[in-house]
Amino acid sequence: MADSRVYGNTNSVKFTPSDWNLVEGLLKGNLSPEQIATRTSIEKTLSICHESIYGHIHKDKK
């Protein structure tokens, strides 16, 4: 059973620099990653989860 597991996400979405500029602008506007994910989903401007935003923040700090 363990041999049939797939490691890593094979359906990962690549976000463009424009996408991250939008997210970073909203972060600078004091929105949380959860609020950004919800807002961009409602406005249909970007489909992104808060975990991706947190990962970007963590990666950017290194």
WOJOSUL-V46498 format. One record per helix or strand of 3 or more residues. SS is the DSSP state (@ for helix, = for strand). FROM is the first residue (numbers start at 1). TO is the last residue. If there is no record, write none. Layout:
ss	from	to
SS	FROM	TO
SS	FROM	TO
This chain:
ss	from	to
@	2	4
@	17	28
@	33	42
@	50	61
